Amino acid sequence: MDKSGIKKLIAEVSSLGRDHLVEPEAKELLKLCSIAVPQFKHVNELDEASRFAKQLGYPLVLKIVSEEVDHKTDIGGVAIGLKDNAALEECWTLMLLNIADENPIAVVEGFVVEEMVPRGVEVTISAMSDRRFGTVVMFQNGPGGIDRIKDVSFRLGPVSKTEALGMISEVTGFSATECGESTDHRGKKVKAKDISAIAEALVTISTLVDNIDGLSEFEISPLIVYPNGAIAVDARAALKR
């Protein structure tokens, strides 16, 4: 974990008077934590997006970036599986129209053009700083926002890898060993998941929030887990006021 790089990034955002990181900043922070993220670029012009898309290769993902928009999918701010430049241009325009309609005062700070990673098991991990309890760590089967109380576990952080493995084992569909078949948040049978990769991410995020004074909350949703490894597809972070 590059603590000096993380503190510098947070200081730069705080100096702008903002209280949270937008997605590309959150992903840069994850890279400083050695957590894998898809290849991506934060762009401001459609021509720039098209050039990077050609370099990256289709299909790809397009996401709108705005400080006022926390949940991009709610306003149609995420498009996946774009197959060519025409689709990229169409979605770019449509997203601008959507955000103007849903949140007219929102300032668009560009777009993220991102590689489309393979499907896997989606989980959510987060940590937040609470004045009463300290650092609270959460693990959930499925992407954030799904109301499945039985599929969530909590600990006070920072957690060790042993504690993180205990959190994972308490959640439905994650009691099997790394080599066994299990169940995802939709009840579908899936192949083995890299439980160790999830545990390491929980350790890292809980340590991050516990150790970095300016950070109050960090969430990865979803973390896509494969039989070997995991990748953080989206993330958000809140700063202490």
TAVEN-V752978 format. One line per field, one symbol per residue. burial: # if it has 9 or more other ideal C-beta (glycine too) atoms within 8 Angstrom, else .. A space follows every 10 residues. Layout:
burial->???
//
This chain:
burial->#....##.## #.##...#.# ########## ###.#.##.# ###....### .##..#...# #######.#. .#..#.###. .#....###. ##.###.##. ..#..#.#.. ######...# #########. ....###### ####.#.#.. ###.#.###. #.######.. ####...... .#.##....# .####.#### ########## .#.##.#### ######...# #########. .
//
